[in-house]
Amino acid sequence: MLKILFTSFILFLISTQEASAQRKVAKQKNTSAPIFDSVKWRQDNFIVNRDSAYKNPYYALQKLAAGNKRFEQVMSIHPRQDPALIKLLSDGQYPFATIVGCSDSRVSGEILFDQGFGDLFVARTAGQVMAEASYATIEYAYLSLGTKLVVVLGHSTCGAVSAAIKRPEDPSGHIVTLINAIKPAVTQVEKMPGNKLENTVRQNVINQVNELRQLESVLSRGYDKGDLLIVGAVYNLASGKVEFLKETLENLPKTHYAMNDITGK
């Protein structure tokens, strides 16, 4: 009898402790865990609505800038990486931006813009130099996937740009095609004050943006009628910051898209 009573008492203590622990966990969830997607959380993390970004290229630009701000400040939220979403994306994709970037291993668009699966349509080559396959990739994203923002993304101390400045006499294999594509930017900054390599990186991005804006017939038509936004940016390897180049944000065609700031709202 005593043994039964003792066992019952022990079980009672265990159940009481478990209930107490559950109450503590519940209390912690209610008081200290972040309330995701609350107004404050959206403001603190510079959130831009994804559906809005997909429909409006100017909001898409805000979403990229906000994501990079989180990355730069070591606040990345690593969105859209759960198994359920990955499975859902097997039925189709709707990226809100196309990134034309450099193949450099340190310049991963999804990471430096703090985006997830299905967010970015990315084309990468050394020096983000483009040819027919790149053009077709960008056109496909616009025509078939509905992606209305294209960002040409260069980066500091780019090796391809450095090679174009040095102009080796006998470059190996097809590297000469990269050098030849970047050489106009080298010439354009010849008399410009400041760091020649970084000046050339920026000018190369500007030239590539203009190249896409004038590319017949799909991209040029989309850009000229204000339906497709094509801009340039440079990523700083040391700081983690992406600078969207003002030269590519000025004198844009008229558009029906709203341009108000929706970051954090």
VOPALO-982944 format. One line per field, with one value per residue (C-alpha): residue number from 1; x, y, z. Coordinates in steps of 0.5 Angstrom, whole numbers. Layout:
num = [NUM | ...] $
X = [X | ...] $
Y = [Y | ...] $
Z = [Z | ...] $
! end
This chain:
num = [1 | 2 | 3 | 4 | 5 | 6 | 7 | 8 | 9 | 10 | 11 | 12 | 13 | 14 | 15 | 16 | 17 | 18 | 19 | 20 | 21 | 22 | 23 | 24 | 25 | 26 | 27 | 28 | 29 | 30 | 31 | 32 | 33 | 34 | 35 | 36 | 37 | 38 | 39 | 40 | 41 | 42 | 43 | 44 | 45 | 46 | 47 | 48 | 49 | 50 | 51 | 52 | 53 | 54 | 55 | 56 | 57 | 58 | 59 | 60 | 61 | 62 | 63 | 64 | 65 | 66 | 67 | 68 | 69 | 70 | 71 | 72 | 73 | 74 | 75 | 76 | 77 | 78 | 79 | 80 | 81 | 82 | 83 | 84 | 85 | 86 | 87 | 88 | 89 | 90 | 91 | 92 | 93 | 94 | 95 | 96 | 97 | 98 | 99 | 100 | 101 | 102 | 103 | 104 | 105 | 106 | 107 | 108 | 109 | 110 | 111 | 112 | 113 | 114 | 115 | 116 | 117 | 118 | 119 | 120 | 121 | 122 | 123 | 124 | 125 | 126 | 127 | 128 | 129 | 130 | 131 | 132 | 133 | 134 | 135 | 136 | 137 | 138 | 139 | 140 | 141 | 142 | 143 | 144 | 145 | 146 | 147 | 148 | 149 | 150 | 151 | 152 | 153 | 154 | 155 | 156 | 157 | 158 | 159 | 160 | 161 | 162 | 163 | 164 | 165 | 166 | 167 | 168 | 169 | 170 | 171 | 172 | 173 | 174 | 175 | 176 | 177 | 178 | 179 | 180 | 181 | 182 | 183 | 184 | 185 | 186 | 187 | 188 | 189 | 190 | 191 | 192 | 193 | 194 | 195 | 196 | 197 | 198 | 199 | 200 | 201 | 202 | 203 | 204 | 205 | 206 | 207 | 208 | 209 | 210 | 211 | 212 | 213 | 214 | 215 | 216 | 217 | 218 | 219 | 220 | 221 | 222 | 223 | 224 | 225 | 226 | 227 | 228 | 229 | 230 | 231 | 232 | 233 | 234 | 235 | 236 | 237 | 238 | 239 | 240 | 241 | 242 | 243 | 244 | 245 | 246 | 247 | 248 | 249 | 250 | 251 | 252 | 253 | 254 | 255 | 256 | 257 | 258 | 259 | 260 | 261 | 262 | 263 | 264 | 265] $
X = [0 | 6 | 9 | 3 | 2 | 9 | 9 | 3 | 6 | 12 | 7 | 4 | 10 | 12 | 6 | 6 | 13 | 11 | 5 | 10 | 15 | 9 | 7 | 14 | 15 | 8 | 10 | 16 | 13 | 8 | 13 | 20 | 19 | 18 | 11 | 13 | 9 | 7 | 7 | 14 | 17 | 16 | 19 | 25 | 27 | 25 | 20 | 17 | 11 | 13 | 7 | 7 | 15 | 13 | 7 | 11 | 19 | 20 | 17 | 22 | 28 | 26 | 25 | 32 | 35 | 31 | 34 | 41 | 40 | 39 | 45 | 49 | 47 | 48 | 40 | 38 | 32 | 33 | 26 | 23 | 27 | 22 | 21 | 13 | 15 | 20 | 15 | 10 | 15 | 16 | 9 | 12 | 16 | 15 | 21 | 20 | 27 | 33 | 40 | 45 | 51 | 59 | 60 | 65 | 64 | 63 | 57 | 51 | 45 | 40 | 45 | 47 | 40 | 37 | 32 | 30 | 28 | 24 | 25 | 31 | 32 | 40 | 45 | 52 | 58 | 65 | 65 | 57 | 59 | 53 | 52 | 46 | 45 | 44 | 40 | 35 | 35 | 33 | 28 | 25 | 24 | 20 | 16 | 15 | 15 | 13 | 19 | 19 | 26 | 33 | 39 | 46 | 50 | 58 | 62 | 69 | 76 | 73 | 78 | 75 | 75 | 82 | 84 | 81 | 85 | 92 | 90 | 95 | 98 | 96 | 90 | 88 | 82 | 76 | 78 | 80 | 72 | 71 | 77 | 74 | 67 | 70 | 75 | 70 | 69 | 77 | 77 | 72 | 75 | 82 | 82 | 77 | 80 | 80 | 81 | 81 | 79 | 73 | 71 | 72 | 67 | 62 | 62 | 62 | 56 | 53 | 55 | 51 | 45 | 45 | 46 | 40 | 36 | 37 | 37 | 32 | 26 | 24 | 28 | 28 | 20 | 19 | 24 | 21 | 14 | 16 | 14 | 21 | 26 | 33 | 38 | 45 | 49 | 55 | 57 | 62 | 66 | 69 | 63 | 57 | 53 | 50 | 50 | 45 | 48 | 44 | 46 | 42 | 36 | 35 | 31 | 27 | 21 | 15 | 11 | 4 | 7 | 7 | 14 | 12 | 16 | 12 | 18 | 16 | 9] $
Y = [0 | 5 | 3 | 5 | 11 | 13 | 12 | 16 | 22 | 22 | 21 | 27 | 31 | 30 | 32 | 38 | 40 | 39 | 43 | 49 | 48 | 48 | 55 | 58 | 56 | 59 | 65 | 66 | 65 | 71 | 76 | 75 | 71 | 76 | 77 | 76 | 80 | 85 | 92 | 93 | 87 | 90 | 96 | 94 | 89 | 94 | 89 | 90 | 86 | 81 | 81 | 88 | 87 | 82 | 87 | 94 | 94 | 100 | 96 | 91 | 95 | 97 | 90 | 89 | 95 | 93 | 86 | 89 | 93 | 87 | 84 | 89 | 90 | 83 | 82 | 77 | 74 | 68 | 68 | 63 | 57 | 52 | 46 | 47 | 53 | 49 | 44 | 49 | 52 | 46 | 48 | 54 | 61 | 68 | 72 | 79 | 81 | 79 | 80 | 80 | 79 | 77 | 70 | 72 | 67 | 72 | 76 | 71 | 75 | 71 | 72 | 80 | 82 | 77 | 73 | 66 | 61 | 63 | 71 | 72 | 70 | 70 | 70 | 71 | 71 | 74 | 82 | 80 | 81 | 79 | 75 | 72 | 67 | 72 | 77 | 71 | 69 | 76 | 76 | 70 | 72 | 79 | 75 | 69 | 70 | 77 | 79 | 87 | 89 | 88 | 90 | 89 | 88 | 89 | 89 | 92 | 90 | 86 | 81 | 81 | 89 | 89 | 84 | 89 | 95 | 91 | 88 | 82 | 81 | 74 | 72 | 65 | 62 | 66 | 71 | 76 | 76 | 79 | 84 | 86 | 87 | 91 | 96 | 101 | 103 | 103 | 108 | 112 | 113 | 114 | 122 | 121 | 122 | 117 | 110 | 107 | 100 | 102 | 108 | 102 | 98 | 103 | 105 | 98 | 97 | 103 | 101 | 94 | 98 | 102 | 96 | 92 | 99 | 99 | 92 | 90 | 89 | 86 | 89 | 96 | 96 | 94 | 99 | 105 | 104 | 104 | 97 | 94 | 98 | 97 | 99 | 98 | 97 | 96 | 91 | 93 | 86 | 89 | 93 | 88 | 94 | 95 | 102 | 103 | 108 | 114 | 115 | 109 | 112 | 119 | 121 | 114 | 113 | 115 | 110 | 108 | 104 | 108 | 110 | 111 | 108 | 102 | 99 | 97 | 98] $
Z = [0 | 2 | -5 | -9 | -5 | -6 | -13 | -14 | -10 | -15 | -21 | -18 | -17 | -24 | -28 | -23 | -26 | -33 | -33 | -29 | -35 | -40 | -37 | -37 | -44 | -46 | -42 | -46 | -53 | -51 | -48 | -51 | -58 | -64 | -67 | -74 | -79 | -74 | -75 | -71 | -74 | -81 | -79 | -75 | -81 | -87 | -90 | -97 | -99 | -104 | -108 | -109 | -111 | -116 | -119 | -119 | -121 | -116 | -110 | -112 | -112 | -105 | -103 | -106 | -102 | -96 | -96 | -97 | -91 | -87 | -89 | -88 | -81 | -80 | -79 | -85 | -84 | -89 | -92 | -96 | -95 | -91 | -94 | -95 | -100 | -103 | -105 | -107 | -112 | -116 | -119 | -122 | -120 | -120 | -118 | -117 | -120 | -125 | -123 | -128 | -124 | -124 | -123 | -117 | -111 | -106 | -110 | -109 | -110 | -106 | -100 | -100 | -102 | -96 | -101 | -101 | -106 | -112 | -111 | -116 | -123 | -123 | -129 | -128 | -132 | -130 | -130 | -132 | -139 | -143 | -150 | -153 | -148 | -143 | -147 | -148 | -140 | -138 | -144 | -141 | -134 | -137 | -142 | -139 | -131 | -131 | -128 | -128 | -125 | -128 | -124 | -127 | -121 | -121 | -115 | -112 | -114 | -120 | -123 | -130 | -130 | -127 | -133 | -138 | -135 | -135 | -142 | -142 | -149 | -150 | -146 | -145 | -149 | -149 | -144 | -149 | -150 | -143 | -144 | -150 | -148 | -142 | -145 | -147 | -140 | -139 | -144 | -142 | -135 | -137 | -135 | -129 | -122 | -117 | -117 | -124 | -122 | -118 | -123 | -129 | -125 | -124 | -132 | -134 | -130 | -133 | -140 | -139 | -137 | -143 | -147 | -144 | -145 | -152 | -154 | -159 | -159 | -152 | -147 | -151 | -152 | -144 | -142 | -146 | -145 | -137 | -136 | -135 | -130 | -131 | -127 | -124 | -118 | -115 | -109 | -104 | -102 | -96 | -93 | -95 | -98 | -105 | -108 | -113 | -118 | -119 | -126 | -128 | -123 | -127 | -133 | -133 | -138 | -135 | -132 | -129 | -123 | -116 | -113 | -106 | -100 | -98 | -94 | -87 | -88] $
! end
